[in-house]
Amino acid sequence: MNKCRNLLVLCACLWLLGCNTIHGMGRDVEKAGEVIQNSSKLADETAR
């Protein structure tokens, strides 16, 4: 019983860490997309 509970707690902790990691990665990808958009707008304005 103790091993089962410990395994369940470990799995829950890993799941929570995974969610935070994916959330952080999503923010990083979003920020990179914003940088690309801003660079594209700047290049378009410069070309005109």
TACOR-V989897 format. One record per residue. N is the residue number from 1. RES is the residue in one small letter. PSI is psi as a letter, one per 20 degrees, with the letter a starting at -180 (none if undefined). NEAR is the number of other C-alpha atoms within 12 Angstrom. Layout:
# TACOR-V989897
n->N res->RES psi->PSI near->NEAR
n->N res->RES psi->PSI near->NEAR
This chain:
# TACOR-V989897
n->1 res->m psi->g near->7
n->2 res->n psi->g near->8
n->3 res->k psi->h near->9
n->4 res->c psi->g near->10
n->5 res->r psi->g near->11
n->6 res->n psi->g near->12
n->7 res->l psi->g near->13
n->8 res->l psi->g near->14
n->9 res->v psi->g near->14
n->10 res->l psi->g near->14
n->11 res->c psi->g near->14
n->12 res->a psi->g near->14
n->13 res->c psi->g near->14
n->14 res->l psi->h near->14
n->15 res->w psi->g near->14
n->16 res->l psi->g near->14
n->17 res->l psi->h near->14
n->18 res->g psi->g near->14
n->19 res->c psi->g near->14
n->20 res->n psi->h near->14
n->21 res->t psi->g near->14
n->22 res->i psi->h near->14
n->23 res->h psi->g near->14
n->24 res->g psi->h near->14
n->25 res->m psi->h near->14
n->26 res->g psi->h near->14
n->27 res->r psi->h near->14
n->28 res->d psi->g near->14
n->29 res->v psi->h near->14
n->30 res->e psi->g near->14
n->31 res->k psi->g near->14
n->32 res->a psi->h near->14
n->33 res->g psi->h near->14
n->34 res->e psi->h near->14
n->35 res->v psi->g near->14
n->36 res->i psi->g near->14
n->37 res->q psi->g near->14
n->38 res->n psi->h near->14
n->39 res->s psi->h near->14
n->40 res->s psi->g near->14
n->41 res->k psi->g near->14
n->42 res->l psi->g near->13
n->43 res->a psi->h near->12
n->44 res->d psi->g near->11
n->45 res->e psi->h near->10
n->46 res->t psi->h near->9
n->47 res->a psi->h near->8
n->48 res->r psi->none near->7
